[in-house]
């Protein structure tokens, strides 16, 4: 049960404090005074998404907080403790929502920061909001199936059904992708094989082209290289003026000099080292002249190999590195092609398994829907009867178990067919009822679902139900009937009802008036509890538009007196 609701800097509300009690709590006021803003604020507190524009102009943030007396403290406490949140069933549960003007939002449970997802998970244990717009969509096909699923208590299983559908869709996409790839593979396989054979036959090696370019340069210039090497060898070792002979002569002269001047003896080892180095160089040049003979055959082989590499580079390159990379890719493609049939078979098996899993879950959901459909129809008929409506209702299910009819929620489509006039054929409810009748039918449906949910959970003390102008389009005796129905419901739930109808307001256990005033040039909404004469005046306003009209005041007092004991 919602005990208090604090709203600060939200829309046209500066600072508002509301206190609610058990039973039927009615909120009334002129059109545009801000009645639905209270409901919207409560929705935000329960985890609905918000926009930055809801923050009152000039304020940095809006604050909404509420205290709930738990209907099932043990269940809520266990749920919160599983998320690491402290909760005492003996004290009210405190929710707080902060909305910044820059669009940021924060939520708290018992003073501890939480995510909106955590708040939304907790919200069904606290309150359910039924908006005035529900009547417009409640009897559309998708909404009708959702109502039936809720009555059949399928909602916890629908996530698993949606997951099974997603798994089947993914498996189908995977098979289609593999099948398409297999078709392209067959078209390209001959080309891949030819290219792989061509590259395999080439026996390529990394860096081979650079080594061949160097060898080609040597072979193409073999004559000049041999001549230069021979000339260098002669200059160092063979000619009469060779460096080796001159260096030997210099060594003898140094030896003589060292006898005359011992200080020059240190030069002798260095000269000896030069002679050794010179001999090594000469030997290398001699070996080069012996091995450096021209080889036209080898030159032709190198040129042929370089031509092959150039052709492969133009075809698969631009460089040898890219040619080798393409060779490796071809090997992978051919290996994948060799195992494609196995992958296709595995994908088909996975799709079949996913299809069976989904079909089983969807069939189970369909069976539960078919069992629940007539029970929901009878329950709604009973609720409608209590509101003076002679409703005959049938809930038909159309199933398409073939894959073309599959969806995240199964393969069923629901249709609510009914009539409010005996002897008339069944038709879509949206087409056989007036706006006011649809509002009462929606209330009948909502009550049937809430009572079923309470019985299933074994609840004695119920949650808060919020009805935001669901009485739109009704009046007179119908309004009186709806008021009595809400009053009876208030014996099991705490009801918050936003209404324009005096016939409903007079059944309230607590009547709150919402007014819009102008303070210091700005609109501001205020809320106060009405009792005694003030309540008579408000009911008179709701009846006749004039709170001071004597006839309206008399009628209002009579209604309040008649409904005081209900």
LUMMAR-889059 format. One record per residue (C-alpha): residue number from 0; residue in one letter; chain; x, y, z. Coordinates in steps of 0.25 Angstrom, whole numbers. Layout:
BEGIN
NODE     n   res   chain       x       y       z
NODE   NUM     A       A       X       Y       Z
...
% end
This chain:
BEGIN
NODE     n   res   chain       x       y       z
NODE     0     X       A       0       0       0
NODE     1     X       A       5      14      -4
NODE     2     X       A       6      22       9
NODE     3     X       A      12      35       4
NODE     4     X       A      16      41      -9
NODE     5     X       A      26      53      -9
NODE     6     X       A      27      61     -22
NODE     7     X       A      37      73     -24
NODE     8     X       A      40      81     -36
NODE     9     X       A      32      72     -45
NODE    10     X       A      25      78     -57
NODE    11     X       A      16      89     -51
NODE    12     X       A      17      84     -37
NODE    13     X       A      27      92     -27
NODE    14     X       A      26      83     -15
NODE    15     X       A      14      74     -12
NODE    16     X       A      12      64      -1
NODE    17     X       A       1      53      -2
NODE    18     X       A      -4      44       8
NODE    19     X       A     -12      32       4
NODE    20     X       A     -20      22      12
NODE    21     X       A     -26       8      11
NODE    22     X       A     -38       6       2
NODE    23     X       A     -42      16      -9
NODE    24     X       A     -34      28     -11
NODE    25     X       A     -40      38     -21
NODE    26     X       A     -33      50     -27
NODE    27     X       A     -41      60     -34
NODE    28     X       A     -40      74     -40
NODE    29     X       A     -42      83     -52
NODE    30     X       A     -37      78     -65
NODE    31     X       A     -22      82     -66
NODE    32     X       A     -20      84     -51
NODE    33     X       A     -10      73     -51
NODE    34     X       A     -17      60     -47
NODE    35     X       A     -10      51     -57
NODE    36     X       A       3      57     -54
NODE    37     X       A       2      50     -40
NODE    38     X       A       0      37     -47
NODE    39     X       A      11      40     -57
NODE    40     X       A      20      43     -45
NODE    41     X       A      17      30     -38
NODE    42     X       A      20      23     -51
NODE    43     X       A      34      29     -51
NODE    44     X       A      36      25     -37
NODE    45     X       A      32      11     -41
NODE    46     X       A      43      11     -52
NODE    47     X       A      37      17     -65
NODE    48     X       A      46      25     -74
NODE    49     X       A      46      40     -73
NODE    50     X       A      50      52     -81
NODE    51     X       A      58      64     -76
NODE    52     X       A      46      73     -80
NODE    53     X       A      39      68     -68
NODE    54     X       A      48      76     -58
NODE    55     X       A      41      89     -54
NODE    56     X       A      46     101     -61
NODE    57     X       A      57     108     -53
NODE    58     X       A      60      95     -45
NODE    59     X       A      73      87     -46
NODE    60     X       A      65      74     -42
NODE    61     X       A      52      67     -39
NODE    62     X       A      50      58     -28
NODE    63     X       A      39      48     -26
NODE    64     X       A      39      39     -14
NODE    65     X       A      29      29      -8
NODE    66     X       A      27      20       4
NODE    67     X       A      20       7       2
NODE    68     X       A      15      -3      13
NODE    69     X       A      18     -16       7
NODE    70     X       A       7     -26       4
NODE    71     X       A      16     -38       4
NODE    72     X       A      29     -33      12
NODE    73     X       A      35     -47      12
NODE    74     X       A      35     -48      -3
NODE    75     X       A      40     -34      -5
NODE    76     X       A      51     -35       5
NODE    77     X       A      56     -48      -1
NODE    78     X       A      56     -42     -15
NODE    79     X       A      63     -30     -10
NODE    80     X       A      73     -37      -2
NODE    81     X       A      77     -46     -14
NODE    82     X       A      81     -33     -20
NODE    83     X       A      89     -29      -8
NODE    84     X       A      79     -19      -3
NODE    85     X       A      75     -17      11
NODE    86     X       A      60     -18      14
NODE    87     X       A      52     -20      27
NODE    88     X       A      38     -25      25
NODE    89     X       A      34     -17      38
NODE    90     X       A      37      -3      32
NODE    91     X       A      31       3      19
NODE    92     X       A      39       2       7
NODE    93     X       A      45      15       2
NODE    94     X       A      47      18     -13
NODE    95     X       A      53      31     -18
NODE    96     X       A      55      36     -32
NODE    97     X       A      64      48     -36
NODE    98     X       A      63      54     -50
NODE    99     X       A      73      64     -54
NODE   100     X       A      70      76     -64
NODE   101     X       A      82      70     -73
NODE   102     X       A      74      57     -74
NODE   103     X       A      81      48     -64
NODE   104     X       A      74      40     -55
NODE   105     X       A      76      33     -42
NODE   106     X       A      68      23     -34
NODE   107     X       A      69      18     -19
NODE   108     X       A      62       7     -11
NODE   109     X       A      63       9       4
NODE   110     X       A      74      19       1
NODE   111     X       A      83      10      -7
NODE   112     X       A      85      13     -22
NODE   113     X       A      79       3     -31
NODE   114     X       A      77       2     -46
NODE   115     X       A      63       5     -53
NODE   116     X       A      63     -10     -56
NODE   117     X       A      63     -13     -42
NODE   118     X       A      52      -4     -39
NODE   119     X       A      44      -9     -50
NODE   120     X       A      46     -23     -45
NODE   121     X       A      41     -19     -32
NODE   122     X       A      29     -10     -37
NODE   123     X       A      19     -22     -39
NODE   124     X       A      20     -25     -24
NODE   125     X       A      16     -11     -20
NODE   126     X       A       6      -5     -30
NODE   127     X       A       0      -6     -44
NODE   128     X       A      -4       6     -52
NODE   129     X       A     -16       5     -62
NODE   130     X       A     -16      18     -71
NODE   131     X       A     -28      25     -78
NODE   132     X       A     -22      21     -91
NODE   133     X       A     -23       6     -89
NODE   134     X       A     -37       5     -94
NODE   135     X       A     -32      10    -107
NODE   136     X       A     -23      -2    -109
NODE   137     X       A     -28     -12     -99
NODE   138     X       A     -36     -19    -109
NODE   139     X       A     -26     -19    -121
NODE   140     X       A     -21     -33    -125
NODE   141     X       A      -7     -32    -119
NODE   142     X       A     -12     -26    -106
NODE   143     X       A     -23     -37    -105
NODE   144     X       A     -12     -48    -106
NODE   145     X       A      -5     -41     -95
NODE   146     X       A     -17     -40     -86
NODE   147     X       A     -19     -55     -88
NODE   148     X       A      -4     -58     -85
NODE   149     X       A      -5     -50     -72
NODE   150     X       A     -18     -58     -68
NODE   151     X       A     -11     -71     -71
NODE   152     X       A       1     -67     -63
NODE   153     X       A      10     -69     -76
NODE   154     X       A      18     -56     -74
NODE   155     X       A      29     -63     -67
NODE   156     X       A      30     -73     -78
NODE   157     X       A      30     -63     -89
NODE   158     X       A      44     -59     -88
NODE   159     X       A      48     -73     -90
NODE   160     X       A      39     -75    -102
NODE   161     X       A      45     -62    -108
NODE   162     X       A      59     -67    -105
NODE   163     X       A      55     -80    -112
NODE   164     X       A      50     -72    -124
NODE   165     X       A      63     -64    -124
NODE   166     X       A      71     -77    -124
NODE   167     X       A      63     -83    -136
NODE   168     X       A      64     -70    -144
NODE   169     X       A      79     -70    -142
NODE   170     X       A      81     -84    -146
NODE   171     X       A      72     -82    -158
NODE   172     X       A      81     -70    -162
NODE   173     X       A      93     -78    -160
NODE   174     X       A      89     -89    -169
NODE   175     X       A      84     -79    -180
NODE   176     X       A      98     -72    -179
NODE   177     X       A     105     -86    -180
NODE   178     X       A      96     -90    -191
NODE   179     X       A      99     -77    -199
NODE   180     X       A     114     -79    -196
NODE   181     X       A     113     -93    -201
NODE   182     X       A     107     -89    -214
NODE   183     X       A     118     -78    -216
NODE   184     X       A     128     -89    -212
NODE   185     X       A     124     -98    -223
NODE   186     X       A     125     -87    -233
NODE   187     X       A     139     -83    -229
NODE   188     X       A     145     -97    -226
NODE   189     X       A     151     -99    -239
NODE   190     X       A     157     -86    -239
NODE   191     X       A     163     -88    -225
NODE   192     X       A     168    -102    -229
NODE   193     X       A     175     -96    -241
NODE   194     X       A     182     -85    -234
NODE   195     X       A     186     -94    -222
NODE   196     X       A     193    -103    -232
NODE   197     X       A     199     -92    -239
NODE   198     X       A     205     -86    -227
NODE   199     X       A     209    -100    -221
NODE   200     X       A     216    -103    -234
NODE   201     X       A     224     -90    -233
NODE   202     X       A     230     -95    -219
NODE   203     X       A     231     -80    -214
NODE   204     X       A     240     -76    -203
NODE   205     X       A     240     -63    -195
NODE   206     X       A     251     -53    -199
NODE   207     X       A     254     -62    -212
NODE   208     X       A     251     -50    -221
NODE   209     X       A     262     -41    -215
NODE   210     X       A     272     -52    -215
NODE   211     X       A     270     -55    -229
NODE   212     X       A     271     -40    -233
NODE   213     X       A     285     -40    -226
NODE   214     X       A     289     -53    -233
NODE   215     X       A     284     -48    -247
NODE   216     X       A     292     -35    -245
NODE   217     X       A     305     -43    -242
NODE   218     X       A     303     -53    -254
NODE   219     X       A     299     -42    -264
NODE   220     X       A     312     -34    -260
NODE   221     X       A     321     -47    -259
NODE   222     X       A     332     -42    -269
NODE   223     X       A     334     -29    -262
NODE   224     X       A     334     -35    -248
NODE   225     X       A     344     -45    -252
NODE   226     X       A     353     -34    -259
NODE   227     X       A     352     -25    -247
NODE   228     X       A     355     -36    -237
NODE   229     X       A     367     -41    -245
NODE   230     X       A     373     -27    -246
NODE   231     X       A     371     -25    -232
NODE   232     X       A     378     -38    -229
NODE   233     X       A     390     -34    -238
NODE   234     X       A     391     -20    -231
NODE   235     X       A     391     -27    -218
NODE   236     X       A     400     -39    -220
NODE   237     X       A     405     -43    -234
NODE   238     X       A     410     -30    -242
NODE   239     X       A     425     -26    -240
NODE   240     X       A     420     -14    -232
NODE   241     X       A     409     -22    -224
NODE   242     X       A     406     -16    -211
NODE   243     X       A     410     -29    -204
NODE   244     X       A     424     -28    -210
NODE   245     X       A     425     -13    -206
NODE   246     X       A     420     -16    -192
NODE   247     X       A     430     -27    -190
NODE   248     X       A     441     -17    -194
NODE   249     X       A     436      -7    -184
NODE   250     X       A     437     -18    -173
NODE   251     X       A     451     -20    -176
NODE   252     X       A     454      -5    -176
NODE   253     X       A     447      -4    -162
NODE   254     X       A     455     -16    -157
NODE   255     X       A     468      -8    -160
NODE   256     X       A     462       4    -154
NODE   257     X       A     459      -3    -141
NODE   258     X       A     473      -7    -140
NODE   259     X       A     478       7    -141
NODE   260     X       A     466      13    -133
NODE   261     X       A     459       3    -123
NODE   262     X       A     447      13    -122
NODE   263     X       A     443       9    -136
NODE   264     X       A     442      -6    -133
NODE   265     X       A     427      -4    -129
NODE   266     X       A     423      -2    -143
NODE   267     X       A     428     -16    -147
NODE   268     X       A     416     -23    -142
NODE   269     X       A     406     -14    -149
NODE   270     X       A     413     -16    -162
NODE   271     X       A     413     -31    -160
NODE   272     X       A     398     -30    -158
NODE   273     X       A     396     -22    -171
NODE   274     X       A     404     -33    -178
NODE   275     X       A     394     -44    -172
NODE   276     X       A     382     -36    -176
NODE   277     X       A     387     -33    -190
NODE   278     X       A     389     -48    -192
NODE   279     X       A     375     -51    -187
NODE   280     X       A     369     -41    -197
NODE   281     X       A     378     -46    -208
NODE   282     X       A     373     -60    -206
NODE   283     X       A     359     -56    -206
NODE   284     X       A     361     -49    -219
NODE   285     X       A     368     -61    -225
NODE   286     X       A     356     -70    -221
NODE   287     X       A     346     -60    -227
NODE   288     X       A     354     -60    -240
NODE   289     X       A     353     -76    -240
NODE   290     X       A     338     -76    -237
NODE   291     X       A     333     -64    -244
NODE   292     X       A     333     -69    -258
NODE   293     X       A     321     -66    -266
NODE   294     X       A     310     -76    -267
NODE   295     X       A     300     -73    -278
NODE   296     X       A     291     -86    -274
NODE   297     X       A     290     -81    -259
NODE   298     X       A     287     -67    -264
NODE   299     X       A     276     -72    -273
NODE   300     X       A     270     -80    -261
NODE   301     X       A     270     -68    -252
NODE   302     X       A     263     -59    -262
NODE   303     X       A     253     -70    -265
NODE   304     X       A     250     -71    -250
NODE   305     X       A     249     -56    -248
NODE   306     X       A     239     -55    -260
NODE   307     X       A     231     -66    -253
NODE   308     X       A     231     -58    -240
NODE   309     X       A     228     -45    -247
NODE   310     X       A     216     -52    -254
NODE   311     X       A     211     -57    -240
NODE   312     X       A     212     -43    -234
NODE   313     X       A     204     -37    -245
NODE   314     X       A     193     -47    -243
NODE   315     X       A     193     -49    -228
NODE   316     X       A     203     -38    -223
NODE   317     X       A     207     -27    -223
NODE   318     X       A     219     -33    -215
NODE   319     X       A     224     -47    -213
NODE   320     X       A     219     -46    -198
NODE   321     X       A     204     -44    -203
NODE   322     X       A     206     -56    -213
NODE   323     X       A     210     -65    -201
NODE   324     X       A     198     -59    -193
NODE   325     X       A     188     -63    -204
NODE   326     X       A     194     -77    -205
NODE   327     X       A     192     -79    -190
NODE   328     X       A     177     -73    -192
NODE   329     X       A     175     -83    -203
NODE   330     X       A     179     -94    -195
NODE   331     X       A     169     -90    -184
NODE   332     X       A     158     -88    -194
NODE   333     X       A     160    -102    -200
NODE   334     X       A     161    -108    -186
NODE   335     X       A     148    -101    -182
NODE   336     X       A     142    -106    -195
NODE   337     X       A     146    -120    -192
NODE   338     X       A     138    -119    -179
NODE   339     X       A     126    -110    -184
NODE   340     X       A     117    -122    -184
NODE   341     X       A     120    -126    -170
NODE   342     X       A     117    -111    -166
NODE   343     X       A     104    -111    -174
NODE   344     X       A     100    -124    -167
NODE   345     X       A     103    -118    -153
NODE   346     X       A      95    -106    -157
NODE   347     X       A      83    -113    -161
NODE   348     X       A      84    -122    -149
NODE   349     X       A      85    -109    -140
NODE   350     X       A      73    -103    -147
NODE   351     X       A      65    -115    -145
NODE   352     X       A      68    -116    -130
NODE   353     X       A      65    -101    -129
NODE   354     X       A      52    -103    -136
NODE   355     X       A      48    -114    -128
NODE   356     X       A      51    -106    -115
NODE   357     X       A      43     -94    -120
NODE   358     X       A      31    -103    -125
NODE   359     X       A      31    -110    -111
NODE   360     X       A      31     -97    -103
NODE   361     X       A      20     -91    -113
NODE   362     X       A      11    -103    -112
NODE   363     X       A      12    -103     -97
NODE   364     X       A       8     -88     -97
NODE   365     X       A      -3     -90    -107
NODE   366     X       A      -9    -101     -98
NODE   367     X       A      -9     -92     -86
NODE   368     X       A     -15     -81     -94
NODE   369     X       A     -26     -90     -99
NODE   370     X       A     -29     -95     -84
NODE   371     X       A     -29     -81     -79
NODE   372     X       A     -37     -74     -90
NODE   373     X       A     -51     -79     -86
NODE   374     X       A     -48     -77     -71
NODE   375     X       A     -44     -62     -74
NODE   376     X       A     -57     -60     -83
NODE   377     X       A     -66     -65     -71
NODE   378     X       A     -58     -57     -61
NODE   379     X       A     -60     -44     -70
NODE   380     X       A     -74     -47     -72
NODE   381     X       A     -76     -48     -57
NODE   382     X       A     -69     -35     -54
NODE   383     X       A     -77     -28     -65
NODE   384     X       A     -90     -34     -59
NODE   385     X       A     -86     -27     -46
NODE   386     X       A     -86     -14     -54
NODE   387     X       A    -100     -16     -60
NODE   388     X       A     -94     -21     -73
NODE   389     X       A    -100     -33     -80
NODE   390     X       A     -88     -38     -87
NODE   391     X       A     -86     -51     -95
NODE   392     X       A     -71     -53     -98
NODE   393     X       A     -63     -63    -105
NODE   394     X       A     -48     -63    -106
NODE   395     X       A     -44     -70    -119
NODE   396     X       A     -30     -74    -122
NODE   397     X       A     -24     -76    -136
NODE   398     X       A     -11     -84    -137
NODE   399     X       A      -1     -85    -148
NODE   400     X       A       9     -96    -144
NODE   401     X       A      16     -95    -157
NODE   402     X       A      29     -87    -157
NODE   403     X       A      22     -76    -165
NODE   404     X       A      14     -73    -153
NODE   405     X       A      25     -73    -142
NODE   406     X       A      28     -61    -134
NODE   407     X       A      35     -58    -121
NODE   408     X       A      21     -60    -113
NODE   409     X       A      18     -73    -120
NODE   410     X       A       9     -76    -132
NODE   411     X       A      -5     -72    -126
NODE   412     X       A     -14     -60    -129
NODE   413     X       A     -25     -56    -119
NODE   414     X       A     -38     -50    -123
NODE   415     X       A     -48     -45    -112
NODE   416     X       A     -62     -47    -119
NODE   417     X       A     -74     -42    -111
NODE   418     X       A     -88     -36    -110
NODE   419     X       A     -95     -27    -100
NODE   420     X       A    -109     -29    -106
NODE   421     X       A    -116     -43    -105
NODE   422     X       A    -119     -49    -118
NODE   423     X       A    -108     -42    -125
NODE   424     X       A     -97     -49    -132
NODE   425     X       A     -83     -48    -126
NODE   426     X       A     -74     -37    -132
NODE   427     X       A     -61     -31    -128
NODE   428     X       A     -62     -24    -115
NODE   429     X       A     -56     -11    -120
NODE   430     X       A     -67     -10    -131
NODE   431     X       A     -79     -14    -122
NODE   432     X       A     -78      -5    -110
NODE   433     X       A     -78      10    -108
NODE   434     X       A     -67      17    -102
NODE   435     X       A     -73      17     -88
NODE   436     X       A     -76       2     -90
NODE   437     X       A     -62       0     -94
NODE   438     X       A     -57       7     -81
NODE   439     X       A     -66      -2     -73
NODE   440     X       A     -61     -15     -80
NODE   441     X       A     -47     -11     -78
NODE   442     X       A     -49      -9     -63
NODE   443     X       A     -56     -23     -63
NODE   444     X       A     -44     -29     -70
NODE   445     X       A     -34     -22     -61
NODE   446     X       A     -42     -27     -49
NODE   447     X       A     -43     -41     -54
NODE   448     X       A     -28     -41     -56
NODE   449     X       A     -24     -35     -43
NODE   450     X       A     -33     -45     -35
NODE   451     X       A     -27     -57     -42
NODE   452     X       A     -13     -52     -39
NODE   453     X       A     -17     -50     -25
NODE   454     X       A     -23     -64     -23
NODE   455     X       A     -11     -70     -30
NODE   456     X       A      -1     -63     -21
NODE   457     X       A     -10     -66      -9
NODE   458     X       A     -10     -51      -5
NODE   459     X       A     -19     -46       6
NODE   460     X       A     -14     -32       6
NODE   461     X       A     -13     -27      -8
NODE   462     X       A      -4     -17     -15
NODE   463     X       A      -8      -3     -20
NODE   464     X       A     -16      -1     -32
NODE   465     X       A     -16      12     -40
NODE   466     X       A     -28      15     -49
NODE   467     X       A     -25      28     -57
NODE   468     X       A     -38      33     -63
NODE   469     X       A     -43      19     -67
NODE   470     X       A     -57      25     -65
NODE   471     X       A     -56      33     -78
NODE   472     X       A     -69      33     -86
NODE   473     X       A     -78      28     -75
NODE   474     X       A     -88      35     -67
NODE   475     X       A    -102      33     -60
NODE   476     X       A    -106      20     -55
NODE   477     X       A     -93      14     -61
NODE   478     X       A     -84      23     -53
NODE   479     X       A     -92      19     -41
NODE   480     X       A     -89       4     -44
NODE   481     X       A     -75       6     -46
NODE   482     X       A     -74      14     -34
NODE   483     X       A     -80       3     -26
NODE   484     X       A     -70      -7     -33
NODE   485     X       A     -58       1     -29
NODE   486     X       A     -63       2     -15
NODE   487     X       A     -64     -13     -14
NODE   488     X       A     -51     -15     -20
NODE   489     X       A     -45      -5      -9
NODE   490     X       A     -48     -16       1
NODE   491     X       A     -37     -24      -4
NODE   492     X       A     -27     -14     -11
NODE   493     X       A     -23       0      -8
NODE   494     X       A     -29       8     -20
NODE   495     X       A     -24      21     -25
NODE   496     X       A     -34      27     -35
NODE   497     X       A     -33      39     -43
NODE   498     X       A     -48      43     -47
NODE   499     X       A     -57      54     -52
NODE   500     X       A     -69      47     -48
NODE   501     X       A     -76      51     -35
NODE   502     X       A     -83      37     -35
NODE   503     X       A     -69      31     -33
NODE   504     X       A     -63      41     -24
NODE   505     X       A     -75      40     -14
NODE   506     X       A     -70      25     -11
NODE   507     X       A     -56      30      -7
NODE   508     X       A     -50      26       7
NODE   509     X       A     -41      38       4
NODE   510     X       A     -43      50      -5
NODE   511     X       A     -32      58     -10
NODE   512     X       A     -34      71     -18
NODE   513     X       A     -24      76     -28
NODE   514     X       A     -24      90     -32
NODE   515     X       A     -15      99     -41
NODE   516     X       A     -12     113     -35
NODE   517     X       A      -3     124     -39
NODE   518     X       A       7     129     -29
NODE   519     X       A      17     140     -32
NODE   520     X       A      13     139     -47
NODE   521     X       A      15     124     -48
NODE   522     X       A       6     113     -49
NODE   523     X       A       7     103     -37
NODE   524     X       A      -1      91     -34
NODE   525     X       A      -6      88     -19
NODE   526     X       A     -13      76     -13
NODE   527     X       A     -21      75      -1
NODE   528     X       A     -30      65       6
NODE   529     X       A     -45      69       6
NODE   530     X       A     -54      66      18
NODE   531     X       A     -68      71      22
NODE   532     X       A     -73      84      15
NODE   533     X       A     -61      84       6
NODE   534     X       A     -64      71       0
NODE   535     X       A     -78      74      -2
NODE   536     X       A     -74      86     -10
NODE   537     X       A     -64      78     -19
NODE   538     X       A     -75      68     -22
NODE   539     X       A     -85      79     -25
NODE   540     X       A     -74      85     -35
NODE   541     X       A     -73      71     -41
NODE   542     X       A     -88      70     -43
NODE   543     X       A     -92      84     -48
NODE   544     X       A     -79      91     -50
NODE   545     X       A     -82     101     -39
NODE   546     X       A     -78      97     -24
NODE   547     X       A     -88     108     -19
NODE   548     X       A    -100     104     -26
NODE   549     X       A    -111     100     -15
NODE   550     X       A    -117      89     -23
NODE   551     X       A    -103      83     -27
NODE   552     X       A     -99      84     -12
NODE   553     X       A    -112      77      -7
NODE   554     X       A    -110      66     -17
NODE   555     X       A     -95      64     -14
NODE   556     X       A     -99      63       1
NODE   557     X       A    -109      53      -2
NODE   558     X       A     -99      45     -10
NODE   559     X       A     -89      45       1
NODE   560     X       A     -99      41      11
NODE   561     X       A    -104      30       3
NODE   562     X       A     -90      24       0
NODE   563     X       A     -84      27      14
NODE   564     X       A     -88      13      19
NODE   565     X       A     -88       6       5
% end
